[in-house]
Amino acid sequence: MPMTDNVWYFGNLLAVLLRWTCGQFPHSGAATPPMFGDYEAQRHWMEVTVNLQPNHWYTNTTDNDLLYWGLDYPPLTAYHSYFNGKIAQYLNPLWTQLHTSRGFESYYHKLFMRSSVLFVDLLIYFSSIYNYWSICLKPDFKPRDKAVNCVISLINPALILIDYGHFQLSTT
């Protein structure tokens, strides 16, 4: 797929804008105790992973109440939360403070969370889609057709709404 194809550039821009625009609207569970929705789940997983040893991430303890957004994804996802949590902790320790950050919501933390999802999307999802449509298909596909199919894959509304509107983070 030639990088000079306007479809490719416009499609990437459209895909990023759709993601960022969707993320500007309220997420499910916003400011709704006691669980605060999936944003809080993602934030809490960062809290747990940066404050507890890995052997305690999946164990019910006084520091890790599994009934309150217990970490229920595989370890690779937990390490992704750990990595993001370390960055969050560096930017503002209040975002991941054990016990006291429960239900924490702020504009800047949401901006950080949305940005981290977009970064990983660009790094992994966009590059995977690009490689699939440009490398894995038969050479008889026209470059423009590959670009159009790539863009269609990138603007999949289900993934955008789940990751950016609902804060489920399915593609990351």
Phi and psi in degrees as GROMACS dihedral restraints (atoms count N, CA, C in turn):
[ dihedral_restraints ]
;  ai    aj    ak    al  type     phi  dphi    fc
    3     4     5     6     1   -66.0    20    10
    4     5     6     7     1   135.2    20    10
    6     7     8     9     1   -70.3    20    10
    7     8     9    10     1   -11.9    20    10
    9    10    11    12     1   -83.9    20    10
   10    11    12    13     1    -6.2    20    10
   12    13    14    15     1   -67.7    20    10
   13    14    15    16     1   122.2    20    10
   15    16    17    18     1   -60.8    20    10
   16    17    18    19     1   -30.6    20    10
   18    19    20    21     1   -60.2    20    10
   19    20    21    22     1   -42.0    20    10
   21    22    23    24     1   -63.7    20    10
   22    23    24    25     1   -48.5    20    10
   24    25    26    27     1   -65.0    20    10
   25    26    27    28     1   -48.3    20    10
   27    28    29    30     1   -62.3    20    10
   28    29    30    31     1   -41.5    20    10
   30    31    32    33     1   -63.0    20    10
   31    32    33    34     1   -42.2    20    10
   33    34    35    36     1   -64.5    20    10
   34    35    36    37     1   -43.5    20    10
   36    37    38    39     1   -61.5    20    10
   37    38    39    40     1   -44.9    20    10
   39    40    41    42     1   -60.7    20    10
   40    41    42    43     1   -44.4    20    10
   42    43    44    45     1   -62.2    20    10
   43    44    45    46     1   -41.9    20    10
   45    46    47    48     1   -67.8    20    10
   46    47    48    49     1   -44.6    20    10
   48    49    50    51     1   -63.1    20    10
   49    50    51    52     1   -40.4    20    10
   51    52    53    54     1   -61.5    20    10
   52    53    54    55     1   -43.0    20    10
   54    55    56    57     1   -63.4    20    10
   55    56    57    58     1   -49.2    20    10
   57    58    59    60     1   -66.8    20    10
   58    59    60    61     1   -39.8    20    10
   60    61    62    63     1   -65.2    20    10
   61    62    63    64     1   -44.3    20    10
   63    64    65    66     1   -60.1    20    10
   64    65    66    67     1   -36.0    20    10
   66    67    68    69     1   -71.5    20    10
   67    68    69    70     1    -9.6    20    10
   69    70    71    72     1   -83.7    20    10
   70    71    72    73     1   -12.0    20    10
   72    73    74    75     1   -89.8    20    10
   73    74    75    76     1   160.7    20    10
   75    76    77    78     1   -60.2    20    10
   76    77    78    79     1   147.6    20    10
   78    79    80    81     1   -97.7    20    10
   79    80    81    82     1   163.6    20    10
   81    82    83    84     1   -64.0    20    10
   82    83    84    85     1   136.4    20    10
   84    85    86    87     1    82.6    20    10
   85    86    87    88     1     5.0    20    10
   87    88    89    90     1   -57.7    20    10
   88    89    90    91     1   125.5    20    10
   90    91    92    93     1    55.1    20    10
   91    92    93    94     1    33.8    20    10
   93    94    95    96     1  -120.8    20    10
   94    95    96    97     1    92.8    20    10
   96    97    98    99     1   -67.3    20    10
   97    98    99   100     1   160.0    20    10
   99   100   101   102     1   -91.7    20    10
  100   101   102   103     1   -12.8    20    10
  102   103   104   105     1   -99.8    20    10
  103   104   105   106     1   -23.2    20    10
  105   106   107   108     1    65.2    20    10
  106   107   108   109     1    10.4    20    10
  108   109   110   111     1    81.8    20    10
  109   110   111   112     1  -175.6    20    10
  111   112   113   114     1   -70.1    20    10
  112   113   114   115     1   -24.6    20    10
  114   115   116   117     1   -59.1    20    10
  115   116   117   118     1   -46.1    20    10
  117   118   119   120     1   -64.9    20    10
  118   119   120   121     1   -36.1    20    10
  120   121   122   123     1   -59.6    20    10
  121   122   123   124     1   -48.4    20    10
  123   124   125   126     1   -63.4    20    10
  124   125   126   127     1   -42.5    20    10
  126   127   128   129     1   -65.1    20    10
  127   128   129   130     1   -42.8    20    10
  129   130   131   132     1   -64.2    20    10
  130   131   132   133     1   -38.0    20    10
  132   133   134   135     1   -64.1    20    10
  133   134   135   136     1   -34.4    20    10
  135   136   137   138     1   -65.3    20    10
  136   137   138   139     1   -42.9    20    10
  138   139   140   141     1   -58.0    20    10
  139   140   141   142     1   -48.4    20    10
  141   142   143   144     1   -64.7    20    10
  142   143   144   145     1   -47.2    20    10
  144   145   146   147     1   -70.2    20    10
  145   146   147   148     1   -31.1    20    10
  147   148   149   150     1   -85.0    20    10
  148   149   150   151     1   -16.4    20    10
  150   151   152   153     1  -106.2    20    10
  151   152   153   154     1   -16.0    20    10
  153   154   155   156     1  -119.4    20    10
  154   155   156   157     1   155.6    20    10
  156   157   158   159     1   -69.9    20    10
  157   158   159   160     1   149.1    20    10
  159   160   161   162     1   -53.0    20    10
  160   161   162   163     1   -32.5    20    10
  162   163   164   165     1   -71.7    20    10
  163   164   165   166     1    -6.7    20    10
  165   166   167   168     1  -108.6    20    10
  166   167   168   169     1     0.5    20    10
  168   169   170   171     1   -65.0    20    10
  169   170   171   172     1   -32.2    20    10
  171   172   173   174     1  -111.5    20    10
  172   173   174   175     1    15.1    20    10
  174   175   176   177     1  -110.6    20    10
  175   176   177   178     1   133.7    20    10
  177   178   179   180     1   -76.4    20    10
  178   179   180   181     1   114.8    20    10
  180   181   182   183     1  -138.8    20    10
  181   182   183   184     1   178.3    20    10
  183   184   185   186     1   -66.3    20    10
  184   185   186   187     1   -25.1    20    10
  186   187   188   189     1   -89.4    20    10
  187   188   189   190     1   -12.7    20    10
  189   190   191   192     1  -140.6    20    10
  190   191   192   193     1    84.4    20    10
  192   193   194   195     1   -77.1    20    10
  193   194   195   196     1   104.9    20    10
  195   196   197   198     1   -67.1    20    10
  196   197   198   199     1   -16.3    20    10
  198   199   200   201     1   -78.5    20    10
  199   200   201   202     1   -15.5    20    10
  201   202   203   204     1  -106.1    20    10
  202   203   204   205     1    89.5    20    10
  204   205   206   207     1    49.6    20    10
  205   206   207   208     1    50.7    20    10
  207   208   209   210     1   -59.6    20    10
  208   209   210   211     1   144.7    20    10
  210   211   212   213     1   -64.2    20    10
  211   212   213   214     1   113.0    20    10
  213   214   215   216     1  -122.3    20    10
  214   215   216   217     1    17.4    20    10
  216   217   218   219     1  -107.7    20    10
  217   218   219   220     1   162.9    20    10
  219   220   221   222     1   -63.7    20    10
  220   221   222   223     1   164.1    20    10
  222   223   224   225     1   -55.0    20    10
  223   224   225   226     1   -33.9    20    10
  225   226   227   228     1   -59.3    20    10
  226   227   228   229     1   -41.6    20    10
  228   229   230   231     1   -66.4    20    10
  229   230   231   232     1   -38.1    20    10
  231   232   233   234     1   -62.9    20    10
  232   233   234   235     1   -40.2    20    10
  234   235   236   237     1   -68.9    20    10
  235   236   237   238     1   -31.3    20    10
  237   238   239   240     1   -63.7    20    10
  238   239   240   241     1   -42.5    20    10
  240   241   242   243     1   -63.3    20    10
  241   242   243   244     1   -39.5    20    10
  243   244   245   246     1   -61.6    20    10
  244   245   246   247     1   -47.8    20    10
  246   247   248   249     1   -60.3    20    10
  247   248   249   250     1   -49.0    20    10
  249   250   251   252     1   -64.1    20    10
  250   251   252   253     1   -37.4    20    10
  252   253   254   255     1   -63.9    20    10
  253   254   255   256     1   -37.8    20    10
  255   256   257   258     1   -64.4    20    10
  256   257   258   259     1   -40.5    20    10
  258   259   260   261     1   -65.7    20    10
  259   260   261   262     1   -44.8    20    10
  261   262   263   264     1   -60.6    20    10
  262   263   264   265     1   -43.4    20    10
  264   265   266   267     1   -62.4    20    10
  265   266   267   268     1   -37.5    20    10
  267   268   269   270     1   -67.2    20    10
  268   269   270   271     1   -42.8    20    10
  270   271   272   273     1   -69.6    20    10
  271   272   273   274     1   -41.0    20    10
  273   274   275   276     1  -160.7    20    10
  274   275   276   277     1   105.0    20    10
  276   277   278   279     1   -57.9    20    10
  277   278   279   280     1   -24.3    20    10
  279   280   281   282     1   -64.1    20    10
  280   281   282   283     1   -25.4    20    10
  282   283   284   285     1   -65.9    20    10
  283   284   285   286     1   -27.1    20    10
  285   286   287   288     1  -129.1    20    10
  286   287   288   289     1    22.4    20    10
  288   289   290   291     1   -68.8    20    10
  289   290   291   292     1   127.6    20    10
  291   292   293   294     1   -61.6    20    10
  292   293   294   295     1   133.9    20    10
  294   295   296   297     1    74.8    20    10
  295   296   297   298     1   -47.2    20    10
  297   298   299   300     1   -87.2    20    10
  298   299   300   301     1   -10.4    20    10
  300   301   302   303     1   -94.2    20    10
  301   302   303   304     1     3.6    20    10
  303   304   305   306     1   -57.9    20    10
  304   305   306   307     1   126.2    20    10
  306   307   308   309     1    79.9    20    10
  307   308   309   310     1     7.5    20    10
  309   310   311   312     1   -64.0    20    10
  310   311   312   313     1   130.5    20    10
  312   313   314   315     1  -139.2    20    10
  313   314   315   316     1   131.5    20    10
  315   316   317   318     1  -149.0    20    10
  316   317   318   319     1   156.5    20    10
  318   319   320   321     1   -58.4    20    10
  319   320   321   322     1   -46.8    20    10
  321   322   323   324     1   -70.0    20    10
  322   323   324   325     1   -33.3    20    10
  324   325   326   327     1   -70.7    20    10
  325   326   327   328     1   -40.4    20    10
  327   328   329   330     1   -62.8    20    10
  328   329   330   331     1   -39.2    20    10
  330   331   332   333     1   -61.6    20    10
  331   332   333   334     1   -43.0    20    10
  333   334   335   336     1   -60.9    20    10
  334   335   336   337     1   -47.1    20    10
  336   337   338   339     1   -62.0    20    10
  337   338   339   340     1   -47.3    20    10
  339   340   341   342     1   -62.1    20    10
  340   341   342   343     1   -41.6    20    10
  342   343   344   345     1   -65.4    20    10
  343   344   345   346     1   -39.3    20    10
  345   346   347   348     1   -66.2    20    10
  346   347   348   349     1   -36.9    20    10
  348   349   350   351     1   -66.5    20    10
  349   350   351   352     1   -44.4    20    10
  351   352   353   354     1   -63.0    20    10
  352   353   354   355     1   -42.0    20    10
  354   355   356   357     1   -59.5    20    10
  355   356   357   358     1   -47.4    20    10
  357   358   359   360     1   -68.2    20    10
  358   359   360   361     1   -37.2    20    10
  360   361   362   363     1   -58.0    20    10
  361   362   363   364     1   -48.2    20    10
  363   364   365   366     1   -64.0    20    10
  364   365   366   367     1   -41.1    20    10
  366   367   368   369     1   -69.8    20    10
  367   368   369   370     1   -45.5    20    10
  369   370   371   372     1  -103.7    20    10
  370   371   372   373     1   -56.8    20    10
  372   373   374   375     1   -68.0    20    10
  373   374   375   376     1   -50.5    20    10
  375   376   377   378     1   -60.9    20    10
  376   377   378   379     1   -44.7    20    10
  378   379   380   381     1   -66.7    20    10
  379   380   381   382     1   -34.7    20    10
  381   382   383   384     1   -66.2    20    10
  382   383   384   385     1   -45.0    20    10
  384   385   386   387     1   -63.0    20    10
  385   386   387   388     1   -45.5    20    10
  387   388   389   390     1   -59.1    20    10
  388   389   390   391     1   -47.4    20    10
  390   391   392   393     1   -63.9    20    10
  391   392   393   394     1   -39.5    20    10
  393   394   395   396     1   -60.9    20    10
  394   395   396   397     1   -52.4    20    10
  396   397   398   399     1   -73.4    20    10
  397   398   399   400     1   -24.0    20    10
  399   400   401   402     1   -98.5    20    10
  400   401   402   403     1   -25.1    20    10
  402   403   404   405     1  -112.2    20    10
  403   404   405   406     1   -44.1    20    10
  405   406   407   408     1   -78.1    20    10
  406   407   408   409     1   -16.1    20    10
  408   409   410   411     1   -90.3    20    10
  409   410   411   412     1   162.9    20    10
  411   412   413   414     1   -59.0    20    10
  412   413   414   415     1   147.9    20    10
  414   415   416   417     1   -68.1    20    10
  415   416   417   418     1   -14.0    20    10
  417   418   419   420     1   -77.9    20    10
  418   419   420   421     1    -4.9    20    10
  420   421   422   423     1   -70.4    20    10
  421   422   423   424     1   134.5    20    10
  423   424   425   426     1   -70.1    20    10
  424   425   426   427     1   143.6    20    10
  426   427   428   429     1   -54.9    20    10
  427   428   429   430     1   -39.8    20    10
  429   430   431   432     1   -65.7    20    10
  430   431   432   433     1   -39.1    20    10
  432   433   434   435     1   -64.0    20    10
  433   434   435   436     1   -40.3    20    10
  435   436   437   438     1   -61.5    20    10
  436   437   438   439     1   -42.9    20    10
  438   439   440   441     1   -63.6    20    10
  439   440   441   442     1   -43.2    20    10
  441   442   443   444     1   -63.2    20    10
  442   443   444   445     1   -45.6    20    10
  444   445   446   447     1   -64.3    20    10
  445   446   447   448     1   -36.3    20    10
  447   448   449   450     1   -62.5    20    10
  448   449   450   451     1   -46.6    20    10
  450   451   452   453     1   -63.0    20    10
  451   452   453   454     1   -42.9    20    10
  453   454   455   456     1   -58.8    20    10
  454   455   456   457     1   -40.5    20    10
  456   457   458   459     1   -65.5    20    10
  457   458   459   460     1   -37.8    20    10
  459   460   461   462     1   -73.5    20    10
  460   461   462   463     1   -25.5    20    10
  462   463   464   465     1  -101.5    20    10
  463   464   465   466     1    25.1    20    10
  465   466   467   468     1   -56.5    20    10
  466   467   468   469     1   111.4    20    10
  468   469   470   471     1   -63.9    20    10
  469   470   471   472     1   -30.9    20    10
  471   472   473   474     1   -62.2    20    10
  472   473   474   475     1   -47.7    20    10
  474   475   476   477     1   -67.8    20    10
  475   476   477   478     1   -38.7    20    10
  477   478   479   480     1   -64.6    20    10
  478   479   480   481     1   -46.5    20    10
  480   481   482   483     1   -65.4    20    10
  481   482   483   484     1   -39.3    20    10
  483   484   485   486     1   -69.5    20    10
  484   485   486   487     1   -48.0    20    10
  486   487   488   489     1   -75.7    20    10
  487   488   489   490     1   -38.5    20    10
  489   490   491   492     1  -104.2    20    10
  490   491   492   493     1   -30.0    20    10
  492   493   494   495     1   -90.2    20    10
  493   494   495   496     1   -38.4    20    10
  495   496   497   498     1  -101.4    20    10
  496   497   498   499     1   -16.8    20    10
  498   499   500   501     1    69.7    20    10
  499   500   501   502     1    33.2    20    10
  501   502   503   504     1   -83.2    20    10
  502   503   504   505     1   -25.8    20    10
  504   505   506   507     1    56.3    20    10
  505   506   507   508     1    56.5    20    10
  507   508   509   510     1   -79.4    20    10
  508   509   510   511     1   -32.7    20    10
  510   511   512   513     1   -88.7    20    10
  511   512   513   514     1   -11.3    20    10
